[in-house]
Amino acid sequence: MSEPSSRSHYFLFDLDGTLVLTDTIYHTVWQQILERYHLVLTPEIYATYIQGNNDRQVASTLLCHLDVNVAELSELKDRLFLEHLGQIRLIDGVVPFLESVREVGYPMCIVTNCNHRVAEAILEEVGIADFFAFIVASDDCTQGKPHPEPYKRAMKRFGATSQECTIFEDSKAGILSAQSVHPYRLVGVETIYTASELRRCRVTTTIRDYTGLRVDRWLEGSESMVDQLTRRLLAALRDKGVVKVVVDTDKLKGGFIADVVQFEATDTDDVVHHYVYKYETKSGAGAGTGSETNNLARMARRLDLYQREYYFYREVAPHVAPHLVKVPKFITLVENDTGEVEGIVLENLATQGMVLNLNLNREPIDLTLVVIARMARMHSRFWGKDVVARFPGLKTPMDPTFCPFFETFIREKYPTFREKWGKMVPPSQTWLCDSVVTNFTHIQERLGRGAHLTVIHGDIKSPNIFYDRRLRGDEPYFLDWQHCGVGKGAQDLVFFILESFDIGVLHRVFKLAMLYYYQKLMEYGVKNYSWKEYTQDLKDAVCYIPLFTGVWFGTTPQDELIDPNFPFFFIRKMLYLMEVTVLPDEDEDHDHEHRGDHRGEGKSERSS
């Protein structure tokens, strides 16, 4: 393979589907593998479970009911693949294009989810190995695509910045990985998806093949993703005296719904401010104005997630922070080139010594109780008040955004969900889930009506919390308010436990949390909320948003997920919590109800 040159631009290529076509081989290989498990490979099985997914994902979904060793499965797949190398063919125009890149002097490399042995064999078979300086393969990385690690490793080996890189990709997982490093140009190759589907994933441009491509015109006259971000941020912050913006191209968080980048803003007094910019994928950098998006981003618009978060920071946050819960400081909203709001600028808590997403499974339980106490304090402040009249931009479960949409969506997707995930859980959990779907309307109505509504975050979990480790007690800062609304406080408690803890401790932590949260509500002055009402709200909360989330993500193609394994772990925990959440018996109900009423007597409602 050739050595990198000193030129200041670099070309990074995916392999399968980007330079070579291998799908016919993989179809043959998986057909042979599944025969060993007495399964027939159909187009539906291939598209649902195999195409775009890694071996671990196939084992945990399609083959989850079998005792499959993933390492042995991968070894078998690679061996069978190598037996069919002669079926590989290059995409039209590849060799002339690679020759033109080499003539100009731009270094090239391969970044693939294949392992090294297979990638090298493919390149040698089709005769293009000498074009590339190196390969970054799956066995070089701790995390493969869609994680950014593979492309970060390649850029580090070149010593390249993101603005010096052009990346070629064909899959949604690969595109998401590439977007995370903000390349100068991201090219979508139309082998799996159409040009319009690739544009929805926010590639810079698309190509059908490489025929007629000219390198000398490839890099001219276009605004890079980072240039676009910088220009828009400067415009948004100009009235705050900002004269310079430097974007850090390492994404803090991101996916197909929203991206988060950090940046420095220098004002006219040469003071440097550390901010983060959270922007919508529907109109973010790299997307054309009015462009369509992927399934997750379309759902985000359908649920009004972007506007709900903007509303929270503009209208609700001043009444919540910092005396009830702490949140990042709101700086400004940012508009795109057509004048539509596309994102929000907040203070960067990471530069203030705070830590994001502590693993609460390993932290002292006291930290979990602090988070629960803060959510109870916020809930109690607005408990039983007409919060919809006070904050008309907040929505209840009965709002047309959710009702009847949630039930319609679940009933439409549930057969697919049940077929895909029903194999991996006990029949008792499948039956329970069927029952929840049948009664979903009543669950939604109970959570959206009554005397015990309050302001809720909607997505409290440790990944959405910064912890201030400078203070004794690790004060939590709550992020990601796009699901905020009006509902039952139990919804926040359930989602927090479900999303922050492993399944092995879920039941034990939940039992402690449900008692502690109720106790804190009483201490903060909540009255006339019986233990029976509370436990019903908990049960409903377990069956409401968690079910919608499970069905939503569980039927979304894995190559559209930043964490393809999220549905597997979330669904298992959701069904487990549905099954094992046993309500106290009548005597305990009566005892808790009596003690709850007693604590509420003589207390005035507290504001903090």
Buried (B, 14 or more C-beta within 10 A) or exposed (E): BEEBBEEEBBBBBBBBBBBBBBEEBBBBBBBBBBEEEEBEBEEEBBEBBBBBBBBBBBBBBBBBEEEBEBEEBBEBBBEBBBEBBEEBEBBEBBBEBBEBBBEBEBBBBBBBBBBBBBBBBBBEBBEBBEBBBBBBBBEBBEEBBBBBBBBBBBBEBBEBBBBBBBBBBBBBBBBBBBBBBBBBBBBBBBBBBEBEBBBBBBBBEBBEBBEEBEBEEBBEEEEBBBBBBBBBBBBBBEEEEBEBBEBBBEBBBBBBBBBBBBBBBBBEEEEEBBBBBBBBBBBBBBBEEEBBBBBBBBBBBEBBBBBBBBBBBEBBBEBBBEEBBBBBBBBBBBBBEEEEBBBBBBBBBBBEEBEBBBEBBEEEBEBBBBBBBBBBBBBBBBBBEEBBEBBEBBBBBBBEBBBEBBBEBBBEBBEEBBEBBBBBBEEEBBEBBEEBBEEBEEBBBBBBEEEBBBBBBBBBBBEBBBBBEEEEEBBBBBBBBBBBBBBBBBBBBBBBBBBBBEEEEBBEBBBBBBEBBBBBBBBBBBBEBBBBBBBBBBBBBBBBBBBBBBBBBBBBBBBBBBBBBBBBBBBBBBBBBBBEBEBBEEEEBBEBBEBBBEBBEEEEBEEE
